[in-house]
Amino acid sequence: MGMTLRLTDEQNSALEILAKAQGISKNEAAARAIVEQARADVRREEIREATRQAIEEYGPLLDRLAQ
């Protein structure tokens, strides 16, 4: 499904630089950037969850060791 992407002049220039550097179209550069950001967001949330679990599991032990 297609969509129109409205960019400021600054955003368009950045997209042009990105596309040129990668040797791809602006459309492909935008699509890749979206996928890359989505993956980064998912990974960041996985790390947060792992950290929460570690704190829950090992927090009491770390507190005792710190004393």
C-alpha positions as CSV (number, residue, x, y, z in Angstrom):
1,M,0.0,0.0,0.0
2,G,1.4,3.4,-1.0
3,M,1.5,6.6,1.0
4,T,2.7,10.1,0.7
5,L,5.5,11.2,3.0
6,R,5.6,14.9,3.7
7,L,9.1,16.1,4.7
8,T,10.5,19.4,5.6
9,D,13.4,20.7,3.4
10,E,15.8,19.7,6.1
11,Q,14.4,16.2,6.3
12,N,14.3,15.8,2.6
13,S,18.0,16.9,2.4
14,A,18.9,14.3,5.1
15,L,17.0,11.6,3.2
16,E,18.8,12.5,0.0
17,I,22.2,12.3,1.7
18,L,21.3,8.9,3.3
19,A,20.1,7.5,0.0
20,K,23.1,8.8,-1.9
21,A,25.5,7.4,0.7
22,Q,23.8,4.0,0.4
23,G,23.4,4.1,-3.4
24,I,19.7,3.6,-3.1
25,S,16.5,5.5,-3.9
26,K,15.0,7.9,-1.3
27,N,12.0,5.6,-1.1
28,E,14.2,2.6,-0.2
29,A,16.3,4.7,2.2
30,A,13.1,5.8,4.0
31,A,11.7,2.2,4.1
32,R,15.0,0.9,5.5
33,A,15.2,3.6,8.1
34,I,11.7,2.8,9.3
35,V,12.4,-0.9,9.6
36,E,15.8,-0.2,11.4
37,Q,14.1,2.1,13.9
38,A,11.3,-0.5,14.6
39,R,13.9,-3.2,15.2
40,A,15.9,-0.9,17.5
41,D,12.7,0.0,19.5
42,V,11.9,-3.7,19.9
43,R,15.4,-4.5,21.0
44,R,15.5,-1.7,23.5
45,E,12.3,-3.0,25.0
46,E,13.7,-6.5,25.2
47,I,16.7,-5.1,27.1
48,R,14.5,-3.2,29.5
49,E,12.5,-6.4,30.2
50,A,15.6,-8.4,30.8
51,T,17.0,-5.8,33.1
52,R,13.7,-5.7,35.1
53,Q,13.8,-9.5,35.4
54,A,17.4,-9.4,36.5
55,I,16.7,-6.8,39.1
56,E,13.8,-8.7,40.4
57,E,15.7,-12.0,40.6
58,Y,19.1,-10.7,41.8
59,G,18.2,-7.4,43.5
60,P,18.0,-8.9,47.0
61,L,21.3,-10.6,46.6
62,L,23.0,-7.5,45.3
63,D,21.6,-5.5,48.2
64,R,23.1,-8.0,50.7
65,L,26.5,-7.9,48.9
66,A,26.5,-4.1,49.0
67,Q,26.3,-4.1,52.8
